[in-house]
Amino acid sequence: MKEVGLIYPELSYQIIGATFKVFNTLGFGQKEVFYQRALSKEFEKSGLKSAKESRFPVFYKEEIIGTYIPDFLINDLIVVELKVKPKIGYVHIKQVVNYLRSTKMKLAIIIYFTRDGVKYRRIVNAKN
């Protein structure tokens, strides 16, 4: 069996590091949009190419039936979704899995800001 390592470990580390910098400055209790704006600035400062709220079509039999809008697309490789929640659940994971399927990307990171600090979850696209 072939051993598989982490997908984009260095880039993931940079993304999470930027998130901790934002949280350390803003603290807990901000609106998601404020964390998003601050992260955008931190990503830029870190040299990461971030596209905020890119749009990805959802197809049904060759026809567009909707659009997914993740919070960030980093370096055209990783989908990043932000939440201000004490914990994430199935619905949040399913949302990100759908983003991955739509974009054909390999990795998404759900970042959630909690009273206890920043938490995150890496979600891998098993079909890619």
Backbone as a printed PyTorch tensor [residue, N CA C, xyz], in Angstrom:
tensor([[[  0.8360,  -1.1830,   0.0000],
         [  0.0000,   0.0000,   0.0000],
         [  0.8810,   1.2470,   0.0000]],

        [[  0.5630,   2.1970,  -0.8510],
         [  1.3320,   3.4210,  -0.9770],
         [  0.9850,   4.3730,   0.1710]],

        [[  2.0070,   4.8710,   0.8520],
         [  1.7880,   5.8110,   1.9450],
         [  1.5470,   7.1980,   1.3690]],

        [[  0.5180,   7.8420,   1.8640],
         [  0.1600,   9.1650,   1.3860],
         [  0.3980,  10.1670,   2.5090]],

        [[  1.1110,  11.2540,   2.2010],
         [  1.3740,  12.2850,   3.2000],
         [  0.2950,  13.3460,   3.1860]],

        [[  0.5150,  14.3520,   3.9620],
         [ -0.4100,  15.4820,   3.9980],
         [ -0.4150,  16.1990,   2.6610]],

        [[ -1.5650,  16.7050,   2.2990],
         [ -1.7030,  17.4840,   1.0650],
         [ -1.3930,  18.9420,   1.3960]],

        [[ -0.4740,  19.5280,   0.6760],
         [ -0.0770,  20.9340,   0.8270],
         [  0.2360,  21.3090,   2.2770]],

        [[  1.1620,  20.6090,   2.9240],
         [  1.4220,  20.8920,   4.3460],
         [  1.9630,  22.3010,   4.6070]],

        [[  2.8940,  22.7900,   3.7820],
         [  3.4800,  24.1080,   4.0140],
         [  2.4530,  25.2160,   3.8150]],

        [[  1.6680,  25.0900,   2.7640],
         [  0.6380,  26.0800,   2.4800],
         [ -0.4280,  26.0720,   3.5730]],

        [[ -0.8050,  24.8970,   4.0350],
         [ -1.7720,  24.7860,   5.1310],
         [ -1.2380,  25.4710,   6.3850]],

        [[  0.0390,  25.2550,   6.6640],
         [  0.6780,  25.8570,   7.8350],
         [  0.6220,  27.3870,   7.7430]],

        [[  0.8870,  27.9310,   6.5640],
         [  0.8290,  29.3830,   6.3670],
         [ -0.5880,  29.9170,   6.5910]],

        [[ -1.5700,  29.2060,   6.0710],
         [ -2.9650,  29.6240,   6.2160],
         [ -3.3640,  29.6360,   7.6930]],

        [[ -3.0640,  28.5710,   8.3970],
         [ -3.4160,  28.4730,   9.8170],
         [ -2.6490,  29.5150,  10.6240]],

        [[ -1.3890,  29.7340,  10.2920],
         [ -0.5990,  30.7520,  10.9820],
         [ -1.1990,  32.1390,  10.8310]],

        [[ -1.6430,  32.4630,   9.6240],
         [ -2.2880,  33.7610,   9.3780],
         [ -3.5550,  33.8820,  10.2170]],

        [[ -4.2740,  32.7820,  10.3440],
         [ -5.5100,  32.7830,  11.1200],
         [ -5.2440,  33.0650,  12.5950]],

        [[ -4.1960,  32.4640,  13.1380],
         [ -3.8530,  32.7150,  14.5370],
         [ -3.4400,  34.1700,  14.7450]],

        [[ -2.7260,  34.7420,  13.7880],
         [ -2.3490,  36.1570,  13.8950],
         [ -3.5890,  37.0390,  13.9590]],

        [[ -4.5620,  36.7480,  13.1160],
         [ -5.8050,  37.5260,  13.1070],
         [ -6.5360,  37.3780,  14.4380]],

        [[ -6.6570,  36.1530,  14.9140],
         [ -7.3760,  35.9260,  16.1700],
         [ -6.6610,  36.6020,  17.3330]],

        [[ -5.3420,  36.5350,  17.3480],
         [ -4.5880,  37.1560,  18.4340],
         [ -4.7810,  38.6690,  18.4590]],

        [[ -5.0360,  39.2610,  17.3100],
         [ -5.2620,  40.7050,  17.2340],
         [ -6.7210,  41.0640,  17.5110]],

        [[ -7.6560,  40.3750,  16.8720],
         [ -9.0760,  40.7190,  17.0070],
         [ -9.7440,  40.0890,  18.2200]],

        [[ -9.2530,  38.9270,  18.6430],
         [ -9.8760,  38.2240,  19.7570],
         [-11.1690,  37.5380,  19.3420]],

        [[-11.8750,  37.0280,  20.3370],
         [-13.1160,  36.2990,  20.1030],
         [-14.3000,  37.2610,  20.0480]],

        [[-15.3290,  36.8610,  19.3120],
         [-16.5920,  37.5650,  19.3410],
         [-16.8560,  38.5040,  18.1810]],

        [[-15.9750,  38.5220,  17.2010],
         [-16.1780,  39.3740,  16.0300],
         [-17.1300,  38.6940,  15.0470]],

        [[-17.6710,  39.4760,  14.1480],
         [-18.4810,  38.9220,  13.0650],
         [-17.5680,  38.2050,  12.0880]],

        [[-18.1210,  37.1950,  11.4270],
         [-17.3390,  36.4270,  10.4560],
         [-16.7370,  37.3310,   9.3780]],

        [[-17.4790,  38.3020,   8.9230],
         [-17.0040,  39.1880,   7.8620],
         [-15.7580,  39.9720,   8.3030]],

        [[-15.6480,  40.3050,   9.5810],
         [-14.4710,  41.0300,  10.0590],
         [-13.2440,  40.1170,  10.0710]],

        [[-13.4400,  38.8780,  10.4920],
         [-12.3340,  37.9180,  10.4180],
         [-11.9200,  37.7170,   8.9640]],

        [[-12.8970,  37.6520,   8.0760],
         [-12.6040,  37.4530,   6.6570],
         [-11.7850,  38.6160,   6.0980]],

        [[-12.1760,  39.8260,   6.4090],
         [-11.4400,  41.0010,   5.9160],
         [-10.0250,  41.0460,   6.4660]],

        [[ -9.8840,  40.7520,   7.7550],
         [ -8.5570,  40.7490,   8.3660],
         [ -7.6920,  39.6400,   7.7780]],

        [[ -8.2760,  38.4700,   7.5690],
         [ -7.5200,  37.3660,   6.9730],
         [ -7.0600,  37.6980,   5.5630]],

        [[ -7.9020,  38.3700,   4.8140],
         [ -7.5340,  38.7720,   3.4620],
         [ -6.2610,  39.6140,   3.4930]],

        [[ -6.2020,  40.5460,   4.4450],
         [ -5.0210,  41.4000,   4.5930],
         [ -3.8070,  40.5830,   5.0440]],

        [[ -4.0290,  39.6490,   5.9480],
         [ -2.9310,  38.8180,   6.4510],
         [ -2.4070,  37.8770,   5.3730]],

        [[ -3.3100,  37.3110,   4.5650],
         [ -2.8760,  36.4570,   3.4570],
         [ -2.0060,  37.2560,   2.4830]],

        [[ -2.4430,  38.4590,   2.1690],
         [ -1.6930,  39.3130,   1.2450],
         [ -0.3110,  39.6270,   1.8200]],

        [[ -0.2600,  39.9770,   3.1000],
         [  1.0000,  40.2790,   3.7770],
         [  1.9430,  39.0740,   3.7630]],

        [[  1.3630,  37.8720,   3.8520],
         [  2.1510,  36.6320,   3.8700],
         [  2.5650,  36.1670,   2.4810]],

        [[  2.1050,  36.8730,   1.4470],
         [  2.4590,  36.4940,   0.0810],
         [  1.5800,  35.4080,  -0.5050]],

        [[  0.4530,  35.1310,   0.1460],
         [ -0.4710,  34.1240,  -0.3720],
         [ -1.4350,  34.7800,  -1.3530]],

        [[ -1.7000,  34.0950,  -2.4310],
         [ -2.6800,  34.5800,  -3.4020],
         [ -4.0510,  34.1140,  -2.9200]],

        [[ -4.8790,  35.0610,  -2.5220],
         [ -6.2030,  34.6830,  -2.0150],
         [ -7.2890,  35.3490,  -2.8370]],

        [[ -8.2250,  34.5390,  -3.2820],
         [ -9.3960,  35.0450,  -3.9890],
         [-10.5660,  34.9280,  -3.0290]],

        [[-11.1560,  36.0620,  -2.6880],
         [-12.2530,  36.0800,  -1.7300],
         [-13.5730,  35.8720,  -2.4620]],

        [[-14.3680,  34.9430,  -1.9460],
         [-15.7100,  34.6530,  -2.4420],
         [-15.7640,  34.4050,  -3.9530]],

        [[-14.8580,  33.5500,  -4.4240],
         [-14.9040,  33.1090,  -5.8260],
         [-16.1970,  32.3410,  -6.0540]],

        [[-16.6570,  32.3400,  -7.2630],
         [-17.9130,  31.6520,  -7.5850],
         [-17.6220,  30.4150,  -8.4320]],

        [[-18.2580,  29.3050,  -8.0270],
         [-18.0870,  28.0540,  -8.7480],
         [-19.4530,  27.4990,  -9.1070]],

        [[-19.6650,  27.2000, -10.3860],
         [-20.9770,  26.7240, -10.8190],
         [-21.2680,  25.2950, -10.3620]],

        [[-22.5420,  25.0290, -10.1730],
         [-23.0420,  23.6780,  -9.8850],
         [-23.8170,  23.2490, -11.1210]],

        [[-23.4450,  22.0880, -11.6600],
         [-24.0460,  21.6160, -12.9020],
         [-25.0220,  20.4670, -12.6730]],

        [[-26.0200,  20.4290, -13.5080],
         [-26.9080,  19.2900, -13.6160],
         [-27.0770,  19.0270, -15.1020]],

        [[-26.5420,  17.9010, -15.5510],
         [-26.6390,  17.5290, -16.9670],
         [-26.2170,  18.6790, -17.8820]],

        [[-24.9960,  19.1500, -17.6840],
         [-24.4080,  20.1820, -18.5440],
         [-25.0370,  21.5680, -18.3850]],

        [[-25.9340,  21.7340, -17.4190],
         [-26.6030,  23.0160, -17.2420],
         [-26.3030,  23.5540, -15.8390]],

        [[-25.9940,  24.8380, -15.7500],
         [-25.7280,  25.4560, -14.4550],
         [-27.0400,  25.6410, -13.7090]],

        [[-27.0730,  25.1000, -12.4780],
         [-28.2850,  25.2180, -11.6660],
         [-28.0530,  26.0140, -10.3820]],

        [[-26.8270,  26.4290, -10.1650],
         [-26.5310,  27.1910,  -8.9560],
         [-25.0720,  27.5580,  -8.8790]],

        [[-24.7070,  28.1680,  -7.7630],
         [-23.3390,  28.6310,  -7.5630],
         [-22.9190,  28.4090,  -6.1190]],

        [[-21.6880,  27.9360,  -5.9420],
         [-21.0760,  27.8560,  -4.6160],
         [-20.1360,  29.0380,  -4.4650]],

        [[-20.0890,  29.5920,  -3.2340],
         [-19.2310,  30.7410,  -2.9730],
         [-18.4610,  30.5060,  -1.6710]],

        [[-17.3010,  29.8490,  -1.7460],
         [-16.4940,  29.6690,  -0.5360],
         [-15.8640,  30.9960,  -0.1070]],

        [[-15.4650,  31.0850,   1.1530],
         [-14.8900,  32.3270,   1.6590],
         [-13.5830,  32.6900,   0.9560]],

        [[-12.6920,  31.7120,   0.7850],
         [-11.4100,  31.9730,   0.1290],
         [-10.9920,  30.8060,  -0.7530]],

        [[-10.2420,  31.1390,  -1.7510],
         [ -9.5090,  30.1750,  -2.5560],
         [ -8.0520,  30.6250,  -2.4750]],

        [[ -7.1890,  29.7860,  -1.9160],
         [ -5.8050,  30.1560,  -1.6730],
         [ -4.8890,  29.5000,  -2.7020]],

        [[ -4.1270,  30.3490,  -3.3970],
         [ -3.1570,  29.9010,  -4.4140],
         [ -3.7770,  28.9450,  -5.4300]],

        [[ -5.0610,  29.0740,  -5.6790],
         [ -5.7910,  28.2010,  -6.6070],
         [ -5.6610,  26.7230,  -6.2400]],

        [[ -5.4130,  26.4450,  -4.9490],
         [ -5.2010,  25.0680,  -4.5010],
         [ -6.0850,  24.6400,  -3.3320]],

        [[ -6.3570,  25.5590,  -2.4130],
         [ -7.0490,  25.1970,  -1.1740],
         [ -8.2700,  26.0880,  -0.9850]],

        [[ -9.3960,  25.4520,  -0.6950],
         [-10.6140,  26.1710,  -0.3380],
         [-10.5820,  26.4090,   1.1700]],

        [[-10.8610,  27.6430,   1.5810],
         [-10.9090,  27.9770,   3.0050],
         [-12.3020,  28.5200,   3.3240]],

        [[-12.9290,  27.9300,   4.3260],
         [-14.2540,  28.3500,   4.7670],
         [-14.1650,  28.7630,   6.2310]],

        [[-14.6910,  29.9340,   6.5580],
         [-14.6460,  30.4720,   7.9110],
         [-15.9920,  30.3040,   8.6130]],

        [[-15.9260,  30.0870,   9.9120],
         [-17.1200,  29.9910,  10.7460],
         [-16.8250,  30.6330,  12.0920]],

        [[-17.8280,  31.2490,  12.6910],
         [-17.7430,  31.7050,  14.0690],
         [-18.7460,  30.8460,  14.8330]],

        [[-18.2460,  29.7300,  15.3430],
         [-19.0850,  28.7070,  15.9830],
         [-18.2650,  28.0360,  17.0840]],

        [[-18.9220,  27.5280,  18.1170],
         [-18.1810,  26.7860,  19.1370],
         [-17.6690,  25.4390,  18.6250]],

        [[-18.3580,  24.8730,  17.6390],
         [-17.9060,  23.6360,  17.0080],
         [-18.5610,  23.5410,  15.6390]],

        [[-17.9980,  22.6960,  14.7930],
         [-18.5910,  22.4960,  13.4780],
         [-19.2720,  21.1400,  13.4480]],

        [[-20.2460,  21.0230,  12.5860],
         [-20.9950,  19.7840,  12.4910],
         [-21.0210,  19.2490,  11.0770]],

        [[-21.8170,  18.2410,  10.9060],
         [-21.9350,  17.5680,   9.6140],
         [-22.3010,  18.5400,   8.5020]],

        [[-23.2050,  19.4570,   8.7710],
         [-23.6610,  20.3870,   7.7380],
         [-22.5170,  21.2550,   7.2180]],

        [[-21.5840,  21.6300,   8.0810],
         [-20.4490,  22.4490,   7.6620],
         [-19.4510,  21.6360,   6.8430]],

        [[-19.2520,  20.4010,   7.2700],
         [-18.3520,  19.5170,   6.5310],
         [-18.9310,  19.2070,   5.1550]],

        [[-20.2170,  18.9200,   5.1080],
         [-20.8880,  18.6320,   3.8340],
         [-20.7980,  19.8300,   2.8860]],

        [[-20.9550,  21.0310,   3.4150],
         [-20.8290,  22.2440,   2.6080],
         [-19.4580,  22.2970,   1.9240]],

        [[-18.4150,  22.0320,   2.6830],
         [-17.0540,  22.0990,   2.1480],
         [-16.7810,  20.9460,   1.1870]],

        [[-17.3050,  19.7750,   1.4770],
         [-17.1680,  18.6450,   0.5460],
         [-17.7990,  19.0020,  -0.7980]],

        [[-18.9480,  19.6530,  -0.7630],
         [-19.5850,  20.0890,  -2.0080],
         [-18.7270,  21.0990,  -2.7540]],

        [[-18.0780,  22.0060,  -2.0260],
         [-17.1530,  22.9510,  -2.6670],
         [-16.0390,  22.1970,  -3.3760]],

        [[-15.4780,  21.2010,  -2.6860],
         [-14.3750,  20.4370,  -3.2680],
         [-14.8150,  19.6920,  -4.5230]],

        [[-15.9670,  19.0920,  -4.4670],
         [-16.4680,  18.3690,  -5.6460],
         [-16.6830,  19.3180,  -6.8150]],

        [[-17.2230,  20.4860,  -6.5240],
         [-17.5110,  21.4580,  -7.5730],
         [-16.2410,  22.0170,  -8.1990]],

        [[-15.2280,  22.2540,  -7.3730],
         [-13.9870,  22.8660,  -7.8590],
         [-12.9640,  21.8350,  -8.3280]],

        [[-13.1750,  20.5650,  -7.9820],
         [-12.2250,  19.4840,  -8.2780],
         [-10.8960,  19.6720,  -7.5420]],

        [[-10.9300,  20.4200,  -6.4590],
         [ -9.7170,  20.6430,  -5.6660],
         [ -9.5220,  19.5000,  -4.6860]],

        [[ -8.2940,  19.3960,  -4.1720],
         [ -7.9410,  18.2940,  -3.2910],
         [ -8.1790,  18.5720,  -1.8120]],

        [[ -8.1240,  19.8470,  -1.4110],
         [ -8.1270,  20.1460,   0.0140],
         [ -8.9410,  21.3930,   0.3370]],

        [[ -9.6480,  21.3120,   1.4540],
         [-10.3310,  22.4730,   2.0300],
         [ -9.9800,  22.5240,   3.5110]],

        [[ -9.9910,  23.7230,   4.0480],
         [ -9.7770,  23.8940,   5.4800],
         [-10.9480,  24.7010,   6.0240]],

        [[-11.6330,  24.1260,   7.0040],
         [-12.6600,  24.8680,   7.7180],
         [-11.9770,  25.4690,   8.9350]],

        [[-12.0560,  26.7750,   9.0520],
         [-11.4630,  27.4730,  10.1880],
         [-12.6150,  28.0400,  11.0000]],

        [[-12.6210,  27.7210,  12.2780],
         [-13.6900,  28.2630,  13.0960],
         [-13.1210,  28.9350,  14.3380]],

        [[-13.6900,  30.1100,  14.5930],
         [-13.2590,  30.9560,  15.6910],
         [-14.1610,  30.6830,  16.8850]],

        [[-13.5580,  30.2490,  17.9800],
         [-14.3190,  29.8820,  19.1660],
         [-13.8570,  30.7060,  20.3660]],

        [[-14.6030,  30.6060,  21.4250],
         [-14.2300,  31.2780,  22.6740],
         [-12.8610,  30.7750,  23.1530]],

        [[-12.5460,  29.5200,  22.8240],
         [-11.2900,  28.9060,  23.2530],
         [-10.1500,  29.1030,  22.2570]],

        [[-10.3920,  29.8380,  21.1880],
         [ -9.3430,  30.0920,  20.2020],
         [ -9.7320,  29.6030,  18.8210]],

        [[ -8.7320,  29.5840,  17.9470],
         [ -8.9400,  29.1460,  16.5730],
         [ -8.8570,  27.6240,  16.5190]],

        [[ -9.7920,  27.0410,  15.8070],
         [ -9.7490,  25.5990,  15.5470],
         [ -9.9070,  25.4170,  14.0490]],

        [[ -9.4570,  24.2920,  13.5600],
         [ -9.5620,  24.0610,  12.1220],
         [ -9.6960,  22.5870,  11.8330]],

        [[-10.1850,  22.3220,  10.6460],
         [-10.3370,  20.9450,  10.1860],
         [ -9.9880,  20.8830,   8.7160]],

        [[ -9.0840,  20.0040,   8.3760],
         [ -8.7150,  19.7770,   6.9760],
         [ -9.6650,  18.7330,   6.3900]],

        [[-10.2120,  19.0390,   5.2340],
         [-11.1220,  18.1210,   4.5610],
         [-10.4940,  17.7770,   3.2050]],

        [[-10.3040,  16.4870,   2.9540],
         [ -9.6740,  16.0220,   1.7200],
         [-10.7480,  15.5320,   0.7550]],

        [[-10.5880,  15.8740,  -0.4960],
         [-11.4980,  15.4230,  -1.5370],
         [-11.1170,  13.9960,  -1.9060]],

        [[-11.8590,  13.0540,  -1.4100],
         [-11.5570,  11.6350,  -1.6250],
         [-11.7270,  11.2280,  -3.0780]],

        [[-12.5160,  11.9770,  -3.8330],
         [-12.7530,  11.6310,  -5.2260],
         [-11.7350,  12.2290,  -6.1780]],

        [[-10.7880,  12.9770,  -5.6310],
         [ -9.7960,  13.6300,  -6.4950],
         [ -8.4170,  13.1610,  -6.1290]]])
